Amino acid sequence: MVAWFQLSESTVLNLNGSSTFGQTTTMADKHVITCVVIVLVGVCAASAAPEKRQTNMLKPAFSVGLSKMMNVSDHVNVTFDRVFLNEGNGYDPATGIFTAPYDGTYNFLYHALAEIDGVMYLDLYKNQEYISSAYAHVTSDYGSASNAVVLTLTRGDHVYITGHGTSILYGDAWEVYCTFSGYLMFFSNNQA
């Protein structure tokens, strides 16, 4: 309806008076123009309908942190206990696992800080497949490392972070340095 009013306002002079060629617009001309406008508005609405369905779907996003010291053993999940955002409830703080609710392209970011003279070595997994690592080891100071990855996920896929060897992660209620975040960038083409 908005497109009809915008178009009718811009063509009102041509419909009610003479055209640019000096000819008077007839009732038949007005009817043809009205039909064309209605058809165009219908086509625009139909082509926008699939996009509208996708934007109505909840796009999952999460951001979590570690608010305590944590010793992480080899292949043990890091369970980030401070939940900043869990839109769609895809992240489970009890297990440290994000479960994809939709097929699509997701972005994941993680950062960690090792205790003074500690080693921090973390791995990110998709299901049981190794994807990437973050490593830090600094003597006489804290060491930090970050990584990010974009993944194509299918509904039900799991993404999580585990220890590689033994890692001592630094955290405190007032100093959250270890974080894990992810969000859906795009729905897959077959997502309705």
LINKAHU-V738014 format. One record per residue. N is the residue number from 1. PSI is psi in whole degrees, -180 to 180 (999 if undefined). OMEGA is omega in whole degrees, -180 to 180 (* if undefined). Layout:
BEGIN
n = [N;N]
psi = [PSI;PSI]
omega = [OMEGA;OMEGA]
END
This chain:
BEGIN
n = [1;2;3;4;5;6;7;8;9;10;11;12;13;14;15;16;17;18;19;20;21;22;23;24;25;26;27;28;29;30;31;32;33;34;35;36;37;38;39;40;41;42;43;44;45;46;47;48;49;50;51;52;53;54;55;56;57;58;59;60;61;62;63;64;65;66;67;68;69;70;71;72;73;74;75;76;77;78;79;80;81;82;83;84;85;86;87;88;89;90;91;92;93;94;95;96;97;98;99;100;101;102;103;104;105;106;107;108;109;110;111;112;113;114;115;116;117;118;119;120;121;122;123;124;125;126;127;128;129;130;131;132;133;134;135;136;137;138;139;140;141;142;143;144;145;146;147;148;149;150;151;152;153;154;155;156;157;158;159;160;161;162;163;164;165;166;167;168;169;170;171;172;173;174;175;176;177;178;179;180;181;182;183;184;185;186;187;188;189;190;191;192]
psi = [-37;-43;-37;-47;-39;-42;-42;-36;-39;-21;5;-38;-42;-33;-33;-11;-142;152;-180;-19;8;9;147;137;132;169;-37;-40;-42;-40;-44;-46;-42;-44;-42;-44;-44;-44;-45;-42;-40;-42;-43;-42;-40;-40;-25;-15;-47;-39;-40;-41;-41;-37;-19;-17;142;124;116;145;143;154;121;160;172;118;23;163;145;126;121;125;170;128;25;133;140;122;96;123;-20;114;115;-40;137;62;117;-4;37;-24;133;108;-21;-32;-19;15;134;131;124;123;-17;155;138;-172;124;150;132;140;141;149;144;156;129;149;159;132;14;165;137;119;109;150;142;134;147;115;-118;19;125;136;-55;171;162;130;140;138;112;131;144;22;176;145;140;155;153;163;162;152;147;127;147;123;150;148;130;-12;149;139;133;167;135;164;151;107;-149;129;143;108;136;135;154;155;-31;-4;93;107;-23;118;158;125;153;155;155;122;-50;141;152;162;-30;3;127;999]
omega = [-180;180;180;-178;179;-180;-178;178;-178;-179;-175;180;-180;-179;-175;-177;-179;179;-179;180;177;-180;179;179;-180;177;179;177;179;-180;180;-180;179;179;179;180;-180;179;-180;178;178;178;179;-180;-179;-179;180;-175;180;179;-180;179;-179;-179;177;179;-180;176;-178;176;177;174;-176;-180;-180;-176;180;174;-180;170;-178;178;-180;177;174;-179;171;180;180;-171;-179;-180;177;-179;175;-179;-178;178;179;-180;178;-178;179;-177;-176;-175;169;178;-178;178;-178;169;178;179;-175;175;178;179;176;-178;179;179;178;176;179;-177;-180;176;176;-178;-178;177;174;-179;168;-170;178;-179;177;180;-176;-178;170;-175;174;173;-180;177;177;178;174;176;179;178;180;172;178;-179;174;-176;169;-178;172;180;-180;177;-180;174;-176;180;178;172;174;-168;178;180;174;-178;-179;176;179;180;-178;-180;-180;-179;-178;-177;178;-178;176;178;177;178;-177;169;175;-177;-178;179;-179;*]
END
